[in-house]
Amino acid sequence: MPPKDAFASYCAELLSALGPVRVRRMFGGHGIYVDDLFIAIVVGETLYLKADDQSLPRFEAAGCQPFSFTAKGRTMTTHYRAAPVDAMDSPALMRPWATLAIEAALRARAR
């Protein structure tokens, strides 16, 4: 298994306490779904969780950096935020952050 696939699998394990997890390759990284909600992306060795206007302050307070990319010479910043480093240690530590991502995905779906 290539290293980036192994990291995506590890991230899926961290999120598995919240429901069925599905990992899908996309754009050189991976998308992660929990209960068919798109809640995270994995790029390189970083897990980025979905955030929105309601949850963004929590991620910012924890120092979570945004996922950004360059397209057509412009840097685009998304509402996906890197998971806190300590949350990467166990499913229990990841749970509150993943819950924020699930809630953001549910709010986006309701719009």
Secondary structure as UniProt FT lines:
FT   HELIX           3..15
FT   HELIX           16..18
FT   STRAND          21..26
FT   TURN            27..28
FT   STRAND          29..34
FT   TURN            35..36
FT   STRAND          37..43
FT   TURN            44..45
FT   STRAND          46..50
FT   TURN            53..55
FT   HELIX           56..61
FT   TURN            62..63
FT   STRAND          66..71
FT   TURN            72..73
FT   STRAND          74..82
FT   HELIX           85..89
FT   HELIX           91..110
//
